[in-house]
Every structure is written in C-alpha cells, then in structure tokens.
Amino acid sequence: MGQICKGICERLKPNSMPNNLRYKSGQKRCGLYNCFLEYEGAFCPCCKTRLRSKPRSKKVWNQL
C-alpha cells in the first residue's frame, strides 16, 4: 500500500535553519517525505507516519 501526499506538509514547512538546531527548536522530521515540520503531534498529518523528534546522529545529539 503506497502513501499519498495530501499537501498538508507543504503548509507546515518551517523557515530554513542549520540542521543541528532543527530538533532543538522543536521541529520534527517526516522520514517518508524527508522534510521537517513544525507540528505538535507524533504522526505526520499528511502521510500518518511517525515523526522523528530526535536526531539519529550521536554528534548532533551530544550538542543538544
């Protein structure tokens, strides 16, 4: 079953900033569409996949 983008993610895209500050400022990442969102929920409103709220890299994680 394929995921269909509903276009909601385009409206929730934040302003650009350095990658190491994105998670610190509260942005979350949708792994399916590879985009950052400013959204309070745990699941992407567009495709319903779980949003990542912490970086995978230990280098970035130690800076937080």
Steps between C-alpha positions, in 0.01 A plus 500: 500500500659826388483827688339798329608855584201719579699826483459581868875477558561791262301732727685387814855543368703734724759757402844362422765480772816299570429127535644473852245754628187351342422246772599745772245753375221239504487398135429138411600301192278286279709204388279413205511840328833611650373837618495688831170619647393728781229275641405397854370150424701178489380396152527686170166663416561432131604135482437376858857370553674555833700824518857496626553747784862409583803486269645162405856630506677488837707805405190717473336333800796589725470865399139515621 
